[in-house]
Structure formats: C-alpha cells, structure tokens
C-alpha cells in the first residue's frame, strides 16, 4: 500500500496560486492577509486534507503553544477541580498544558520552573504560594496567579472577605459568640487530619452540650471534620452545623452533603486562561502594548 504523501507549503501554494511566503504568513501572521485570501487558503487546506506539522511550526517561529501550570497539590479538591477547568480550556483557546505539583517545597518548585522554561512555555499559571510574585515576574513571560500574592504579576482572585472577615462581621452583627482559629493545615489529608483532630477534641471538651456552628476555610477540611464527627457519633449530631468554602465537588459527595460558599471555580479558571492568552498574543505582536 502506497504511503500517503504529506501536504507541503509548496503544494498549498500551487493549489491556491499564492506564493509560499503568503502561505507561511497565513500560518504565522494570518491578520496580515485579507479575509478573502485567508478563506481561500483555509478552503485549500480542507481540500488537500492538510495536517499541520507542529514540530516544524515550533522550529520555524519558536511558538510552542505550551502553557505551564504550577499547583500546590492534587490531593485537595479545590486544586484538582481548578486544574480540570484549566485543562478543559484547550477546546476554547488551543493551548496545551504542562503541569507540576510543587507540594510547597521551595527547591522543588524552582526546579519545576526551570523544567517548564526549558520547554519554551509561552505563559505560566500559578496557584502555588511558595514563589514570590517578584520571582515570577523575573521569568520574562506572561504569568497569571490564582488566589495568591500578586504584587508583580496579573491575577484572578476571589473576594476573600467572605472567608474570614465576612464570617466575623456576620457573627458580630447577629450577636453570636465566636472564635477564630488560624492554623497551617498543610496541603494533604494526612497533614490536616492531626490538627483538625486536636481542634475537634478541644471543641468537644469546651463546648459540650452547646450548639456549635463551625465554618471552615475550605471543603476538604470541612469533610475531614465531618468524618471525625461520624466516627465518634456514627451520624452528624444535632448540636453541630458545618459549612465549608469553595463549592468543590467534595461538598456534594460527602456522606452528608456539606453546605458551602461557592467560588465559581469554572469562571475563575476561564478568566485566568483568557487573561494569560491575551498577554501571550500581545507579546507576539511587533510592538507589544503593556497590559494592565
């Protein structure tokens, strides 16, 4: 069986009666052609059953269409769902993603950044908190941060007033006694289980027989506390009310669905990718205009 011939720029040029330079411009700078000529070439590609050679395109113009993603952990539902939404944007924007989970280790994340840069990524999305925005800005590529310190890079963030200050204000307004506990629970179930067990034991001892409402900063931690309650009482006791934050799938999948404050993760992810794409496209222009 004869091997099928790959369609070349020369074949397309002969079919359309355009020069190979014009065909090259269609792939690398289509806006430099009239809409009519773009359509002629597009129709020719369909007729000739052209399959784009991605490697050749990268070698020709240095544009890999790769975006790096650096996340703290895949074990927490918020980050895994955010990553799902980011990856799903390929259908809309056409960029591929190289993903690393840093697990909060400074040396590891620096090594991952070097690895990503070696693949000539065109942009970077960062959810990890380890590297400063100053370090990220020094990479000299578009960077968009999600829910983290962002002084020197662009970012997409939730209004976190609701997560702490909003809770306190609501309690004060309603005249409800409350206490804020701030702890580092790590990035995994294993790390968070021990401190949450300690907090649970303290609540059980100090507020026995009283109605207790507990607002946790994310749905994973709310689910861990729910599991502690069920292990002890085999149900969710009437004197406990739990609420999480994120709107991650685990809030619905828990043995007792957990009330939660949703963050609209899909919209945050889409906004982050859209912002990054606009910056990457701006850099490809001959005279880039700084983006606010």
ZALOGU-978184 format. One record per residue: x, y, z of N, C-alpha, C in turn; residue in one letter. Coordinates in steps of 0.05 Angstrom, whole numbers, padded with zeros to 5 digits, always signed. Atoms other than C-alpha are relative to their C-alpha. Example, Ala and Ser with C-alpha at 12.3 -4.5 7.8 and 13.67 -1.06 7.14 Angstrom:
2
+00018-00024+00000+00246-00090+00156+00018+00024+00000A-00016-00024-00001+00273-00021+00143-00015+00022+00014S
//
This chain:
292
+00017-00024+00000+00000+00000+00000+00018+00025+00000X-00017-00024+00003+00030+00067-00021-00004+00018+00024X+00001-00019-00022+00048+00115+00034-00012+00026-00008X+00014-00026+00006+00004+00177+00036+00020+00023+00002X-00019-00022+00001+00043+00239+00016-00009+00023+00019X+00006-00023-00017+00047+00296+00067-00003+00025-00017X+00005-00025+00015+00019+00361+00040+00020+00022+00010X-00019-00021-00007+00072+00416+00039-00010+00028-00007X+00006-00027+00007+00071+00491+00035+00000+00004-00030X-00002-00003+00029+00092+00484-00038-00026-00011-00013X+00024+00011+00011+00031+00440-00052-00023+00020+00003X+00021-00019-00005-00015+00492-00020+00003+00024-00018X-00005-00023+00017+00018+00548-00059-00008-00005-00029X+00007+00007+00028+00009+00512-00125-00031-00002-00003X+00029+00003+00001-00064+00496-00109-00014+00027+00000X+00013-00026-00003-00081+00568-00090+00010+00022-00019X-00014-00019+00017-00033+00603-00138+00010+00024+00016X-00014-00020-00017-00005+00642-00079+00029-00008+00002X-00028+00006-00006+00069+00646-00062+00003-00016+00026X-00004+00014-00026+00099+00602-00007+00003+00020+00023X-00002-00020-00021+00113+00666+00031-00028+00007+00010X+00028-00006-00008+00038+00682+00031-00011-00023+00016X+00010+00023-00015+00022+00611+00055+00013+00001+00028X-00014-00002-00026+00074+00620+00111-00013+00021+00017X+00013-00022-00015+00042+00686+00131-00027-00009+00011X+00026+00009-00009-00026+00651+00136+00003-00015+00027X-00004+00016-00025+00002+00604+00190+00012+00016+00022X-00014-00014-00021+00046+00653+00227-00010+00028+00006X+00010-00027-00004+00012+00720+00218-00025+00004-00017X+00023+00000+00018-00058+00709+00188-00013+00027-00003X+00012-00026+00002-00081+00780+00203+00013+00018-00021X-00014-00016+00021-00031+00805+00151-00013-00005-00027X+00013+00007+00025-00075+00773+00097-00029+00011+00001X+00028-00009+00001-00143+00797+00074-00018-00024+00008X+00018+00022-00007-00203+00757+00100-00006-00019-00024X+00005+00016+00024-00216+00734+00028+00022-00020-00005X-00023+00017+00005-00146+00706+00020+00003-00021+00022X-00001+00020-00021-00149+00673+00088-00020-00022-00005X+00020+00020+00006-00213+00638+00067+00008-00019-00023X-00009+00017+00022-00183+00614+00001+00020-00021+00010X-00020+00019-00010-00124+00583+00038-00013-00021+00018X+00014+00018-00018-00169+00553+00091-00015-00021-00015X+00014+00020+00016-00212+00520+00038+00019-00019-00013X-00020+00018+00013-00150+00493+00004+00010-00021+00020X-00010+00019-00020-00126+00461+00069-00020-00023+00003X+00021+00021-00002-00193+00424+00074+00001-00018-00025X+00000+00016+00025-00190+00402+00001+00024-00019-00001X-00025+00015+00001-00118+00378+00007+00004-00019+00024X-00002+00016-00025-00130+00345+00076+00027+00005+00014X-00026-00008-00012-00071+00384+00105+00000-00006+00029X-00005+00005-00028-00044+00360+00172+00024+00017+00009X-00022-00018-00008-00003+00413+00208+00022-00015+00014X-00023+00011-00013+00067+00394+00228+00008+00018+00023X-00004-00017-00024+00071+00421+00299+00030+00004+00005X-00029-00003-00006+00146+00407+00307+00013+00020-00019X-00011-00018+00019+00162+00444+00243-00008+00029+00006X+00010-00027-00007+00119+00503+00265+00016+00012+00024X-00015-00009-00024+00155+00507+00332+00028+00009-00008X-00027-00006+00010+00223+00506+00297+00000+00026-00016X+00002-00024+00018+00200+00560+00248-00004+00026+00016X+00007-00026-00013+00171+00611+00296+00005+00001+00030X-00007+00001-00029+00192+00589+00366-00024+00000+00018X+00024+00000-00017+00119+00587+00390-00010-00028+00004X+00006+00028-00007+00105+00522+00426-00029-00005+00005X+00028+00003-00009+00033+00535+00447-00002-00016+00026X+00000+00013-00026+00052+00506+00514-00003+00021+00022X+00003-00017-00024+00029+00537+00580+00007-00017+00024X-00006+00015-00025+00058+00516+00647-00021+00006+00021X+00018-00003-00023+00015+00505+00708+00015-00011+00025X-00012+00008-00025+00044+00503+00778-00020+00001+00022X+00020+00001-00021-00003+00480+00833+00012-00011+00025X-00011+00011-00025+00009+00464+00907-00003-00030+00003X+00006+00028-00007-00024+00396+00909-00024-00009-00017X+00024+00012+00013-00072+00349+00873-00018-00014+00019X+00016+00014-00019-00098+00320+00937-00024+00016+00011X+00022-00017-00008-00143+00379+00953-00019+00004-00023X+00020-00002+00021-00208+00382+00915+00000+00027-00015X+00000-00027+00013-00203+00457+00902+00020+00001-00023X-00021-00002+00020-00137+00450+00865-00005-00020-00023X+00005+00019+00022-00156+00387+00826-00023+00009-00018X+00022-00010+00017-00222+00418+00803+00009+00025-00016X-00010-00023+00015-00187+00483+00784+00017-00009-00023X-00017+00011+00021-00137+00442+00744-00018-00012-00022X+00018+00011+00019-00194+00405+00710-00012+00021-00019X+00012-00022+00016-00225+00470+00688+00020+00014-00018X-00021-00012+00016-00159+00499+00664+00006-00018-00025X-00006+00019+00022-00144+00436+00622-00023+00000-00021X+00024+00000+00018-00215+00439+00593+00000+00024-00019X+00000-00024+00017-00199+00507+00563+00015-00004-00026X-00014+00005+00025-00158+00474+00508-00019+00002-00024X+00019-00001+00022-00221+00468+00466-00006+00028-00008X+00007-00028+00006-00232+00543+00471+00024+00016-00010X-00023-00017+00006-00161+00571+00467+00022-00014-00016X-00019+00014+00016-00119+00516+00436+00028-00003+00012X-00027+00003-00013-00061+00518+00486+00001-00027+00015X-00004+00025-00016-00032+00454+00516+00014+00007+00026X-00010-00006-00027-00011+00449+00589+00020-00020+00010X-00019+00016-00015+00049+00423+00626-00004+00006+00029X+00009-00004-00028+00030+00412+00699+00020-00012+00019X-00016+00010-00022+00073+00406+00761-00013+00007+00026X+00010-00004-00027+00051+00398+00833+00023+00003+00019X-00024-00006-00015+00102+00431+00878+00000-00010+00029X+00003+00008-00027+00075+00409+00946+00013+00018+00021X-00009-00020-00019+00100+00473+00978+00030-00001+00006X-00029+00002-00004+00174+00456+00972+00015+00020-00018X-00013-00021+00015+00216+00516+00951+00019-00010-00021X-00020+00010+00019+00273+00478+00919-00013-00016-00023X+00014+00016+00020+00226+00431+00883-00014+00018-00021X+00014-00018+00018+00185+00488+00854+00019+00016-00018X-00020-00013+00017+00247+00525+00830+00009-00019-00022X-00008+00020+00021+00268+00461+00794-00021-00004-00021X+00022+00004+00019+00199+00453+00763-00002+00024-00019X+00000-00024+00017+00201+00525+00738+00022-00001-00021X-00021+00003+00019+00268+00512+00705-00007-00020-00022X+00009+00021+00019+00239+00449+00673-00020+00012-00020X+00020-00012+00017+00179+00487+00647+00012+00020-00020X-00012-00020+00018+00222+00543+00618+00017-00014-00022X-00016+00015+00020+00266+00491+00583-00018-00010-00023X+00019+00008+00021+00203+00470+00544-00011+00024-00015X+00007-00024+00014+00196+00542+00520-00030+00006+00003X+00028-00007-00005+00128+00553+00552-00004+00029-00007X+00006-00027+00008+00094+00616+00527-00013+00016+00023X+00012-00013-00022+00060+00631+00593-00002-00019+00024X+00000+00017-00024+00050+00606+00664-00024+00008+00018X+00021-00004-00019-00009+00598+00711+00009-00012+00027X-00011+00008-00026+00010+00594+00785-00022+00001+00022X+00018+00000-00024-00034+00572+00844+00017-00004+00025X-00017+00004-00023+00025+00554+00889+00007+00026+00013X-00007-00025-00015+00044+00604+00943+00030+00002+00007X-00027+00001-00009+00117+00585+00950+00018+00022-00012X-00016-00019+00014+00149+00630+00898-00013+00028+00001X+00011-00027-00001+00141+00706+00905-00007+00010-00028X+00007-00011+00026+00109+00746+00850+00023+00015-00013X-00024-00012+00011+00175+00783+00842+00016-00020-00015X-00014+00021+00013+00209+00718+00825-00014-00008-00026X+00015+00008+00023+00154+00700+00777+00002+00021-00023X-00002-00022+00020+00158+00768+00742+00027+00000-00014X-00027+00001+00012+00232+00757+00730+00003-00021-00022X-00001+00020+00021+00216+00698+00684-00002+00012-00028X+00002-00014+00025+00201+00748+00629-00019-00014-00020X+00022+00011+00016+00139+00710+00604-00026+00009+00014X+00025-00006-00014+00066+00725+00618-00006-00020+00022X+00007+00017-00023+00045+00699+00686-00026+00010+00012X+00025-00006-00013-00024+00696+00717-00002-00016+00025X+00003+00014-00025-00033+00679+00790-00030-00004+00007X+00027+00005-00010-00096+00649+00821+00000-00002+00030X+00004+00001-00029-00115+00663+00893+00027-00001+00016X-00026-00001-00015-00045+00683+00918+00011+00028-00003X-00013-00026+00001+00002+00742+00928+00007+00007-00029X-00001-00006+00028+00005+00780+00863+00010+00029-00006X-00008-00028+00003+00041+00847+00871+00013+00006-00027X-00015-00005+00025+00084+00839+00808-00010-00016-00024X+00011+00015+00023+00041+00794+00764-00030+00004-00001X+00029-00001+00003-00030+00792+00738-00013-00022+00017X+00012+00021-00017-00080+00752+00779-00030+00000-00003X+00029+00003-00003-00151+00727+00787-00005-00011+00028X+00005+00007-00028-00177+00724+00858-00029+00002+00007X+00026-00002-00012-00240+00712+00897+00000+00023+00021X+00003-00020-00022-00265+00767+00944+00000-00016+00026X-00003+00017-00024-00238+00732+01006-00011+00013+00026X+00013-00012-00023-00276+00779+01052-00018-00020+00013X+00019+00019-00011-00327+00724+01060+00013-00022+00016X-00013+00023-00013-00276+00673+01083+00007+00005+00029X-00008-00005-00028-00254+00707+01147-00015+00025+00011X+00012-00025-00010-00275+00780+01156-00030-00001-00002X+00030+00002+00004-00345+00766+01129-00012-00017+00022X+00009+00017-00021-00353+00710+01179-00001+00015+00027X-00001-00014-00025-00331+00753+01237-00022+00022+00001X+00020-00022+00000-00375+00812+01216-00029-00011+00003X+00027+00012-00002-00436+00766+01209-00006-00009+00028X+00003+00008-00027-00425+00738+01278-00005+00023+00019X+00004-00024-00016-00418+00807+01309-00027+00012-00004X+00026-00011+00006-00480+00832+01274-00022-00016+00012X+00022+00018-00011-00521+00772+01297+00003-00004+00030X-00004+00003-00029-00492+00776+01368+00007-00029+00008X-00008+00028-00005-00464+00705+01363+00028-00002+00010X-00027+00004-00009-00404+00687+01406+00016-00017-00020X-00015+00015+00020-00348+00663+01361+00030+00001+00007X-00029+00001-00003-00274+00645+01359+00013-00007-00026X-00014+00006+00025-00226+00647+01301+00026-00016+00006X-00024+00017-00003-00173+00592+01297+00015+00000-00026X-00017-00001+00024-00116+00603+01247+00023-00020+00004X-00021+00021-00001-00072+00542+01234+00009-00007-00028X-00010+00011+00026-00029+00515+01178-00006-00029-00001X+00009+00027+00002-00063+00451+01157+00015-00016-00022X-00014+00014+00021-00014+00433+01101-00016-00002-00025X+00012+00003+00026-00032+00410+01032-00012-00027-00006X+00011+00026+00005-00058+00340+01042-00018-00008+00023X+00017+00011-00021-00109+00300+01082+00016-00008+00024X-00016+00010-00022-00054+00268+01123+00011+00023+00017X-00010-00022-00016-00025+00335+01144-00022+00014+00015X+00021-00015-00013-00092+00366+01161-00015-00016+00021X+00016+00017-00018-00121+00306+01199+00007+00005+00030X-00009-00002-00028-00079+00314+01263-00009+00027+00013X+00008-00025-00013-00090+00389+01276-00031+00003+00002X+00030-00001-00001-00165+00382+01259-00010-00018+00022X+00008+00018-00022-00170+00324+01308+00004+00014+00027X-00006-00015-00024-00138+00368+01361-00021+00022+00005X+00020-00021-00002-00186+00425+01347-00027-00012+00007X+00025+00014-00005-00245+00377+01347-00002-00009+00030X+00000+00009-00028-00225+00348+01415-00003+00023+00019X+00002-00023-00017-00218+00417+01444-00029+00011+00000X+00028-00010+00002-00288+00438+01418-00018-00019+00016X+00016+00020-00014-00318+00373+01446+00002+00005+00031X-00005-00003-00029-00288+00387+01515-00011+00027+00010X+00006-00027-00010-00300+00462+01519-00030+00008-00004X+00027-00008+00006-00370+00466+01488-00020-00023+00001X+00018+00023-00003-00402+00401+01509-00028+00009+00007X+00028-00006-00006-00478+00404+01508-00010+00026-00013X+00008-00025+00012-00478+00470+01469-00003-00003-00031X+00003+00000+00029-00500+00484+01397+00026+00012-00012X-00026-00009+00011-00437+00491+01354-00002+00002-00030X-00002-00004+00029-00431+00521+01285+00029+00004-00007X-00028-00001+00007-00364+00511+01251+00003+00007-00030X-00005-00009+00027-00342+00549+01188+00029-00005-00006X-00028+00007+00007-00280+00520+01155+00008+00014-00027X-00009-00016+00023-00237+00555+01102-00001-00014-00026X+00004+00014+00026-00246+00500+01050-00016-00025+00005X+00017+00023-00002-00289+00440+01035+00014-00025+00008X-00015+00023-00009-00234+00389+01045+00002-00002+00030X-00002+00000-00029-00224+00409+01117-00028-00004+00013X+00027+00004-00011-00300+00411+01128-00006-00030-00002X+00005+00029+00003-00303+00339+01102+00016-00016+00020X-00016+00014-00021-00247+00317+01149-00014+00002+00027X+00014-00003-00025-00284+00346+01208-00026-00016+00001X+00024+00016+00002-00348+00313+01185+00006-00029+00005X-00008+00028-00005-00312+00246+01184+00006-00005+00029X-00006+00003-00029-00287+00257+01255-00026-00002+00016X+00026+00001-00014-00358+00270+01278-00014-00027-00004X+00014+00025+00006-00386+00209+01243+00014-00024+00013X-00015+00022-00013-00330+00164+01270-00007-00002+00030X+00006+00000-00029-00348+00186+01341-00029-00006+00005X+00029+00001-00007-00424+00191+01337-00016-00017-00020X+00013+00016+00021-00440+00149+01275-00022+00015-00015X+00019-00017+00014-00481+00207+01249+00010+00029+00004X-00006-00028-00005-00479+00283+01246-00018+00009+00023X+00016-00007-00024-00502+00305+01316-00016+00025-00005X+00018-00023+00003-00559+00355+01322+00013+00026+00011X-00012-00025-00012-00514+00403+01362+00024+00010-00017X-00022-00009+00018-00465+00411+01303-00012+00009-00026X+00005-00009+00028-00472+00452+01239+00026+00007-00013X-00025-00005+00014-00416+00453+01188-00005+00016-00026X+00000-00013+00026-00403+00499+01129+00028+00003-00010X-00027-00002+00012-00344+00498+01081+00002+00024-00018X-00005-00023+00019-00316+00545+01028+00014-00011-00024X-00012+00007+00026-00300+00532+00954-00022-00008-00020X+00019+00012+00019-00360+00496+00925+00012-00022-00016X-00013+00022+00013-00314+00438+00907-00018-00024-00001X+00018+00024+00002-00346+00371+00886-00002-00015+00026X+00001+00016-00025-00329+00340+00953-00022+00009+00019X+00021-00010-00018-00381+00384+00987-00026-00015-00006X+00023+00015+00007-00435+00346+00949+00004-00030+00003X-00006+00029+00000-00400+00278+00950+00003-00011+00028X-00004+00009-00028-00391+00276+01026-00024-00017+00009X+00021+00018-00009-00433+00224+01064-00025+00016+00009X+00021-00019-00004-00474+00283+01089+00009+00025-00016X-00008-00024+00016-00472+00339+01036+00005+00024+00018X-00009-00022-00017-00436+00399+01065-00009+00026-00013X+00006-00028+00009-00464+00470+01059+00027+00014-00006X-00025-00012+00008-00411+00512+01025-00004+00027-00013X+00001-00026+00014-00396+00582+00999+00015-00005-00027X-00012+00006+00026-00383+00572+00924+00018+00022-00010X-00019-00019+00011-00325+00605+00888-00002+00002-00031X+00002+00000+00030-00347+00591+00815+00027-00006-00012X-00027+00008+00009-00283+00554+00800+00002+00000-00030X-00001+00001+00029-00301+00546+00727+00005+00028-00011X-00004-00028+00009-00305+00622+00718+00027+00011+00006X-00026-00009-00008-00241+00635+00756+00021-00012-00020X-00019+00013+00018-00203+00584+00712-00002+00012-00028X+00003-00011+00027-00232+00612+00647+00011+00028-00001X-00010-00027+00000-00216+00683+00667+00031+00001+00001X-00029+00001-00002-00144+00664+00685+00012-00008-00027X-00011+00008+00026-00132+00628+00619-00004+00022-00021X+00006-00022+00019-00166+00684+00579+00020+00023+00004X-00019-00022-00006-00122+00736+00614+00028-00007-00010X-00027+00009+00009-00059+00695+00600+00002+00000-00030X+00000+00002+00030-00077+00683+00527+00002+00028-00012X-00002-00027+00011-00088+00758+00516+00028+00011+00003X-00027-00009-00003-00019+00772+00544+00019-00014-00019X-00017+00014+00019+00014+00718+00503-00003+00009-00028X+00005-00010+00027-00019+00742+00440+00011+00028-00004X-00011-00027+00002+00002+00814+00455+00030-00001-00004X-00029+00002+00003+00075+00792+00461+00008-00008-00029X-00006+00009+00027+00071+00762+00391-00001+00023-00020X+00002-00023+00018+00056+00830+00360+00028+00013-00002X-00026-00013+00004+00114+00871+00333+00005+00022+00020X-00002-00021-00019+00100+00927+00381-00019-00005+00023X+00019+00007-00021+00070+00898+00445-00008+00024+00016X+00011-00021-00018+00026+00943+00487-00002-00011+00027X+00002+00011-00028+00034+00933+00563-00029-00003+00008X+00027+00005-00010-00029+00903+00593-00002+00006+00029X+00004-00007-00028-00056+00930+00659-00004-00026+00016X
//
